[in-house]
Amino acid sequence: MIQFLLNQTLITEQALDPGTTVLNYLRQNRRRCGTKEGCASGDCGACTVTLGRVEAGKMVYETVNSCITFVSSLQGKQLLTVEDLRQGNELHEVQKALAGCHASQCGFCTPGFVMSLFTLQKNSDGWQRKAAEQALAGNLCRCTGYRPIIDAARQVCEQPKPDVFAHSEAQTNAKLLAIQNREEQELALNGNRCLLPKSLDRLAELLLTFPEAKLLAGGTDLALQVTQNHKALPLVIALDGVETLKACREEEQAIVLGAGASLQACARLLQPHIPAFSQVLERFASLQIRNRGTLGGNIANGSPIGDTPPMLLALNATLTLQRGEQTRTLPLDAFFLGYRQTALQPGEFIRSITLPKLTASQHFRAWKVSKRLEDDISAVFGAFMLDRAADGTVTRARIAFGGMAATPKRATHCENALTGKPLTQLSLALACLALEQDFTPLSDFRASASYRLQVAKNLLRRYHASFTEELTLLEVTDYVQ
């Protein structure tokens, strides 16, 4: 059984297939057809809805792609759709702004834009173009050219007005708090089950009992097995209710990130400590995806083109893994064994990720190369960190790439070519040459092997130029002629 608010109506679902997405639930079970399906993969944003939760006594609103969000994620939250925005007999000011700015033509994408703008307004203190672009980056429109949509965003952020949701916030808080409990929920129908534990101990116990179960965190990757491959998920353990997994903390020498922390939460936390990490995450899919996707999930799926593993490798991250009552610490270097293969044992899960704090001598940078600037998968991802002595000698190098091998991988030959030497044009050229020993990339529809190798070399040159302001394309042969 799960319980949630559909606007202000308490919904209790006892028999529901846990493979049902929020989008299909809305359209088929609740006959709310304002929310549209455009891609069923979290790319277009036509299905955007807003989820509200209580945090520190206040309502916090986030956009999600309902096409790849399972209904179990609604437990204890408020679900808002475009139908809920009506203010009595009037449209919401966000809807009025979109209409008044002529920001809709065919209208298919408009409900998603409405919900993204509504949530932007709720989370804004005023107009900031960058925040608006981030909020709307996951919503695609093929009619208007976006300028009138941005105009509408500016209007609602510059001139916000109290709405029915602001007036009923205390009532909403009380209703949501009333359905919070420590009892374990379960959804089951058609032979499919989803278990919703509330504690870390119970999660560990369930996974030992059912090691074959799929772990559902944000579900932004797992849901594609249902929506794109039309596969059933017979047994799922949902992690959304395990608050301990989302906890992050700053220690004297390290930053510890809960494996269940959303990518957006990680970006906010790391901004003052490792700004380059947060800047790259701005290009990780869309805000709707970052609100749901988790750091642990991005690691555990073992993808060779995930954006966070190369950065974590360069930052010398370690994982805390748990199996039953036992925990162990594993360097991320030892976690990836092969294509989509990891060192996780049956019944084991990632509990947290630990990053050593950077020192003044360390220089961390990361870049993503993809066909589109935003909301796209990497062709090549490079992450770089060098420790340098006062005289400029490289004392330690950690360089990692995604998209260059069957796993996210460090460039050890390249690192050795730089270590113990000053970072000069010659050492840089030798390090670029060493990348050919580290990687033999594949060609696919994203990039050819030769392109990937050349991009990896150019990213290393870009790293050098980022703090020397000197850019060169010289090769080793230029020094021996």
ChimeraX attribute file (.defattr): number of C-alpha atoms within 10 A of each C-alpha:
attribute: neighborCount
match mode: 1-to-1
recipient: residues
	/A:1	16
	/A:2	21
	/A:3	20
	/A:4	24
	/A:5	22
	/A:6	18
	/A:7	19
	/A:8	17
	/A:9	12
	/A:10	13
	/A:11	14
	/A:12	12
	/A:13	13
	/A:14	14
	/A:15	13
	/A:16	20
	/A:17	22
	/A:18	26
	/A:19	29
	/A:20	19
	/A:21	22
	/A:22	25
	/A:23	25
	/A:24	23
	/A:25	18
	/A:26	20
	/A:27	15
	/A:28	11
	/A:29	10
	/A:30	10
	/A:31	10
	/A:32	16
	/A:33	15
	/A:34	17
	/A:35	27
	/A:36	23
	/A:37	23
	/A:38	16
	/A:39	14
	/A:40	22
	/A:41	20
	/A:42	28
	/A:43	22
	/A:44	21
	/A:45	35
	/A:46	31
	/A:47	30
	/A:48	32
	/A:49	28
	/A:50	21
	/A:51	23
	/A:52	23
	/A:53	20
	/A:54	18
	/A:55	10
	/A:56	7
	/A:57	12
	/A:58	13
	/A:59	19
	/A:60	15
	/A:61	21
	/A:62	21
	/A:63	27
	/A:64	29
	/A:65	32
	/A:66	28
	/A:67	30
	/A:68	30
	/A:69	25
	/A:70	25
	/A:71	23
	/A:72	31
	/A:73	24
	/A:74	20
	/A:75	23
	/A:76	22
	/A:77	24
	/A:78	27
	/A:79	21
	/A:80	20
	/A:81	22
	/A:82	22
	/A:83	13
	/A:84	15
	/A:85	21
	/A:86	14
	/A:87	12
	/A:88	8
	/A:89	6
	/A:90	10
	/A:91	14
	/A:92	19
	/A:93	23
	/A:94	24
	/A:95	23
	/A:96	15
	/A:97	22
	/A:98	23
	/A:99	16
	/A:100	14
	/A:101	16
	/A:102	15
	/A:103	23
	/A:104	21
	/A:105	13
	/A:106	10
	/A:107	13
	/A:108	19
	/A:109	24
	/A:110	28
	/A:111	23
	/A:112	32
	/A:113	31
	/A:114	26
	/A:115	28
	/A:116	30
	/A:117	27
	/A:118	25
	/A:119	21
	/A:120	24
	/A:121	24
	/A:122	19
	/A:123	14
	/A:124	15
	/A:125	11
	/A:126	16
	/A:127	17
	/A:128	13
	/A:129	13
	/A:130	9
	/A:131	14
	/A:132	20
	/A:133	13
	/A:134	17
	/A:135	21
	/A:136	24
	/A:137	21
	/A:138	26
	/A:139	25
	/A:140	18
	/A:141	21
	/A:142	10
	/A:143	13
	/A:144	13
	/A:145	12
	/A:146	16
	/A:147	12
	/A:148	18
	/A:149	25
	/A:150	18
	/A:151	16
	/A:152	24
	/A:153	29
	/A:154	20
	/A:155	19
	/A:156	24
	/A:157	23
	/A:158	15
	/A:159	11
	/A:160	16
	/A:161	12
	/A:162	9
	/A:163	13
	/A:164	14
	/A:165	17
	/A:166	13
	/A:167	10
	/A:168	11
	/A:169	15
	/A:170	13
	/A:171	12
	/A:172	24
	/A:173	19
	/A:174	12
	/A:175	19
	/A:176	22
	/A:177	14
	/A:178	10
	/A:179	16
	/A:180	14
	/A:181	11
	/A:182	10
	/A:183	10
	/A:184	14
	/A:185	19
	/A:186	20
	/A:187	21
	/A:188	18
	/A:189	14
	/A:190	12
	/A:191	11
	/A:192	16
	/A:193	20
	/A:194	25
	/A:195	23
	/A:196	27
	/A:197	23
	/A:198	20
	/A:199	18
	/A:200	19
	/A:201	14
	/A:202	15
	/A:203	24
	/A:204	21
	/A:205	17
	/A:206	18
	/A:207	21
	/A:208	16
	/A:209	12
	/A:210	15
	/A:211	15
	/A:212	13
	/A:213	21
	/A:214	16
	/A:215	21
	/A:216	23
	/A:217	26
	/A:218	29
	/A:219	21
	/A:220	25
	/A:221	18
	/A:222	19
	/A:223	25
	/A:224	18
	/A:225	16
	/A:226	18
	/A:227	18
	/A:228	11
	/A:229	9
	/A:230	10
	/A:231	12
	/A:232	15
	/A:233	19
	/A:234	18
	/A:235	19
	/A:236	22
	/A:237	21
	/A:238	26
	/A:239	25
	/A:240	21
	/A:241	25
	/A:242	19
	/A:243	14
	/A:244	17
	/A:245	21
	/A:246	22
	/A:247	14
	/A:248	20
	/A:249	11
	/A:250	14
	/A:251	11
	/A:252	7
	/A:253	12
	/A:254	14
	/A:255	19
	/A:256	20
	/A:257	26
	/A:258	24
	/A:259	29
	/A:260	28
	/A:261	26
	/A:262	22
	/A:263	27
	/A:264	22
	/A:265	18
	/A:266	20
	/A:267	20
	/A:268	13
	/A:269	18
	/A:270	17
	/A:271	13
	/A:272	10
	/A:273	13
	/A:274	17
	/A:275	16
	/A:276	19
	/A:277	23
	/A:278	22
	/A:279	16
	/A:280	17
	/A:281	21
	/A:282	18
	/A:283	21
	/A:284	24
	/A:285	20
	/A:286	26
	/A:287	27
	/A:288	28
	/A:289	27
	/A:290	24
	/A:291	19
	/A:292	26
	/A:293	24
	/A:294	25
	/A:295	27
	/A:296	26
	/A:297	23
	/A:298	20
	/A:299	25
	/A:300	21
	/A:301	16
	/A:302	22
	/A:303	21
	/A:304	25
	/A:305	22
	/A:306	21
	/A:307	30
	/A:308	22
	/A:309	29
	/A:310	28
	/A:311	29
	/A:312	21
	/A:313	24
	/A:314	26
	/A:315	26
	/A:316	17
	/A:317	20
	/A:318	21
	/A:319	24
	/A:320	19
	/A:321	20
	/A:322	21
	/A:323	21
	/A:324	18
	/A:325	9
	/A:326	9
	/A:327	14
	/A:328	11
	/A:329	15
	/A:330	15
	/A:331	14
	/A:332	22
	/A:333	18
	/A:334	11
	/A:335	18
	/A:336	23
	/A:337	15
	/A:338	15
	/A:339	14
	/A:340	13
	/A:341	15
	/A:342	17
	/A:343	16
	/A:344	16
	/A:345	11
	/A:346	13
	/A:347	19
	/A:348	18
	/A:349	21
	/A:350	23
	/A:351	22
	/A:352	24
	/A:353	24
	/A:354	26
	/A:355	18
	/A:356	15
	/A:357	16
	/A:358	16
	/A:359	9
	/A:360	7
	/A:361	15
	/A:362	18
	/A:363	18
	/A:364	21
	/A:365	22
	/A:366	25
	/A:367	22
	/A:368	22
	/A:369	18
	/A:370	16
	/A:371	12
	/A:372	10
	/A:373	13
	/A:374	16
	/A:375	21
	/A:376	16
	/A:377	21
	/A:378	23
	/A:379	21
	/A:380	24
	/A:381	29
	/A:382	29
	/A:383	29
	/A:384	27
	/A:385	24
	/A:386	24
	/A:387	19
	/A:388	21
	/A:389	14
	/A:390	7
	/A:391	7
	/A:392	14
	/A:393	17
	/A:394	20
	/A:395	16
	/A:396	17
	/A:397	23
	/A:398	23
	/A:399	25
	/A:400	27
	/A:401	30
	/A:402	27
	/A:403	28
	/A:404	26
	/A:405	18
	/A:406	20
	/A:407	24
	/A:408	31
	/A:409	22
	/A:410	23
	/A:411	23
	/A:412	17
	/A:413	18
	/A:414	25
	/A:415	23
	/A:416	15
	/A:417	19
	/A:418	26
	/A:419	20
	/A:420	16
	/A:421	16
	/A:422	17
	/A:423	18
	/A:424	14
	/A:425	19
	/A:426	15
	/A:427	17
	/A:428	25
	/A:429	23
	/A:430	17
	/A:431	24
	/A:432	26
	/A:433	17
	/A:434	20
	/A:435	21
	/A:436	17
	/A:437	12
	/A:438	17
	/A:439	19
	/A:440	15
	/A:441	18
	/A:442	16
	/A:443	13
	/A:444	9
	/A:445	6
	/A:446	15
	/A:447	17
	/A:448	13
	/A:449	17
	/A:450	13
	/A:451	16
	/A:452	23
	/A:453	20
	/A:454	13
	/A:455	17
	/A:456	25
	/A:457	22
	/A:458	17
	/A:459	23
	/A:460	22
	/A:461	21
	/A:462	18
	/A:463	23
	/A:464	19
	/A:465	13
	/A:466	13
	/A:467	9
	/A:468	11
	/A:469	9
	/A:470	11
	/A:471	14
	/A:472	13
	/A:473	11
	/A:474	14
	/A:475	15
	/A:476	16
	/A:477	9
	/A:478	10
	/A:479	10
	/A:480	6
	/A:481	5
